[in-house]
């Protein structure tokens, strides 16, 4: 009986360790995703501002290239 309890306890400890590692990996992934979302939101605001102000860059003429 003691051997069965020991085996069962060992399996539970193994599963618990796996779950702890899995949660830590998910936390890292969530932090990375949150950071990327923040960067994308900042970039979106920047692009939205450029659209609101109008195109600041050089305009490309709507002409046919010389090889036509």
Secondary structure, 3 states (H helix, E strand, C coil): CHHHHHHHHHHHHHHHHHHHHHHHHHHHHHHHHHHHHHHHHHHHHHHHHHHHHCCCCCCCCCCCCCCC
